[in-house]
């Protein structure tokens, strides 16, 4: 069973930065797409950035494009989300999720074309002064 564990959330002032990490408990990322999702109270879950574990394909939602950067370290089985220029509307519970590459695409993962079968527990990000 694939397991994912997020870390790096916290409280940050508007305009600040955070880096989230998603540690994946598998032999290698190469067989998967991995993505970051968020859900704010009263809102639907949103796929904000996804990455292929085996090539350079990435996807960003318009809401984070130009401010957030997704990356991965295959040697550490870890996917990162560098968040800059944080806004109060970025406040949410942030999850990472994964799906096997044969079942989806990098865009499909983020757009929930097939609900990802593997999820972490989430890490809270709060942007407030």
C-alpha positions in Angstrom: 0.0 0.0 0.0 1.5 3.3 -1.1 1.7 5.8 1.8 2.2 9.6 1.6 3.2 11.9 4.4 3.1 15.7 4.1 5.1 18.2 6.2 6.1 21.8 6.1 2.8 23.6 6.8 2.4 26.4 9.2 1.4 30.0 9.8 2.9 32.6 7.5 2.3 36.3 6.8 0.9 37.4 3.4 3.7 37.6 0.9 5.7 35.0 2.7 6.9 31.6 1.6 6.7 28.0 2.7 8.0 24.7 1.3 5.8 21.6 1.6 7.3 18.1 1.4 5.5 14.9 0.5 7.4 11.7 1.4 6.3 8.7 -0.6 6.8 5.2 0.8 7.6 3.3 -2.4 10.7 2.0 -4.0 10.7 4.8 -6.6 8.6 7.7 -7.9 9.2 6.7 -11.5 5.9 4.8 -11.8 3.7 7.5 -10.6 2.2 11.0 -11.0 2.2 12.9 -7.7 0.3 16.0 -7.0 -0.6 18.7 -4.4 -4.3 19.4 -3.6 -5.8 21.8 -1.2 -9.2 22.3 0.5 -10.4 25.3 2.3 -13.4 25.3 4.7 -16.6 25.4 2.6 -14.8 25.0 -0.7 -14.2 22.1 -3.0 -10.9 20.3 -3.1 -8.6 21.8 -5.8 -5.7 20.2 -7.6 -3.0 22.9 -7.7 0.1 21.3 -9.0 1.1 17.9 -10.2 4.3 16.3 -11.5 5.4 13.1 -13.3 7.8 10.9 -11.4 9.6 9.9 -14.6 9.9 13.0 -16.8 9.6 16.8 -16.7 5.9 17.1 -17.1 4.2 19.4 -14.6 0.8 21.1 -14.3 -0.2 24.2 -12.4 -3.6 25.6 -11.7 -4.1 29.2 -12.7 -4.6 30.1 -9.0 -1.0 29.3 -8.2 0.8 29.6 -11.5 3.9 31.8 -11.2 3.9 31.7 -7.4 4.2 27.9 -6.6 6.9 25.5 -7.9 6.6 21.7 -7.8 9.7 19.6 -7.8 10.9 16.1 -6.8 13.9 14.3 -5.5 13.7 10.7 -6.7 16.6 9.7 -4.5 14.6 10.7 -1.5 11.1 9.6 -2.8 10.0 13.1 -2.0 7.9 15.8 -3.9 8.1 19.4 -2.9 5.9 22.4 -3.3 7.7 25.7 -3.0 5.1 28.4 -2.3 6.0 32.1 -2.6 3.9 35.2 -2.6 1.4 33.6 -0.3 -2.1 35.2 0.0 -4.8 34.8 2.6 -6.8 32.9 0.0 -4.1 30.2 -0.1 -5.1 29.2 3.5 -6.2 25.5 3.3 -5.4 22.0 4.2 -2.8 20.8 1.7 -2.7 17.2 0.7 -0.4 15.2 -1.6 -1.8 12.4 -3.7 -0.5 9.9 -6.2 -1.7 7.6 -9.0 0.0 5.0 -11.1 1.2 6.5 -14.4 -0.7 3.9 -16.5 -4.0 5.2 -15.2 -3.8 9.0 -15.6 -1.8 11.9 -16.9 -0.2 14.8 -15.1 -3.1 17.1 -15.9 -5.6 14.3 -15.3 -4.3 13.8 -11.8 -4.8 17.5 -10.9 -8.1 17.8 -12.6 -9.4 14.7 -10.9 -10.2 12.9 -14.1 -9.7 9.7 -12.0 -9.8 10.2 -8.3 -6.3 9.5 -7.0 -6.3 6.3 -5.0 -3.4 7.3 -2.7 -3.6 10.3 -0.3 -1.7 11.7 2.6 -3.2 13.1 5.8 -2.7 16.7 5.0 -0.8 19.7 6.4 -2.4 23.0 7.3 -1.2 26.2 5.7 -2.5 29.5 7.2 -1.7 32.8 5.6 -2.6 35.6 8.0 -1.1 38.8 9.4 
